[in-house]
Amino acid sequence: VSQGVRVAKSFEVVAFEKKKLERLAVRMNPDMMFFKIERPVINEKFQIQNLTFEKLKITPKVKEKQGFITILPRKVVLAPYSAGNFYLKVDTRKAKLRDGDNIYHLTVESPDPKVEVFGEPLIILRHGIGKTDHTVSMTESSTETKQATILVENTGDMLLEFQVVERLPLKINSLSKVFLVLPGEKKEISFKYSVSDVMAKNAVLLRWRIYREKEWKEEKLPWPESD
């Protein structure tokens, strides 16, 4: 009140229009579930997290046609940014698995076609040991910068881990991180080395092993022939 005059505050009501996301996404944790077939029935718990501010109705599914993997609950509504627990059951008695690593891809179905799965979540079922075939080619190399790039292709039946190393008399230097290559997959890796080009042909090696196994094997890289 000022000089007998009552002043009323004026409020402006602003209506915020709800913004629809063009892409909606969920993430599975863990994004790779690995099992050795050692018992008839396998049970595992995992989570699916809603990465958006919209409520999502989803049904987790295995992309490949099969009749021995069950996921419960079958349908769920995830609140914004929330995570839900799910239970995976694998009845290996009903499965026809080949020797090696059998790979199945997880996804979700939703009434909203824009819902995507972050990354590429997998179920890996290891049934014995299959082929570990792989090929390595050198796509680039520079004697001036001592840099090279290799292309590794897994042509076998097993998940394989690789690493480029430099073997010196008193130590081994890691020239790349350990990287995983799925059957049928290709990966290109670049690295720098410290030894001379002549020494590199024997000192710079590719280590590899079957995923989840301890023993590493080593092989020479296919360096280009010197002029």
Buried (B, 14 or more C-beta within 10 A) or exposed (E): EEEEEEEEEEEEEEEEEEEEEEEBBBBBEEBBBBBEBEEEEBEBEBEBBBBBEBEBBBBBBBEEEEEBBEBEEEEBEBEEEEBBEBEBEBEBEEBEBEEBBBBBEBBBEBEEEEBBBEEEBBBBBBBEEBEBEBEBEEEEBEEEEBEBBBBBBBEBBBBBBBBBBBBEEEEEBEBBEEEEBBBEEEBEBEBEBEBEBEEBBEBBBBBBBBBEEEEEEEEEBBBEEEE
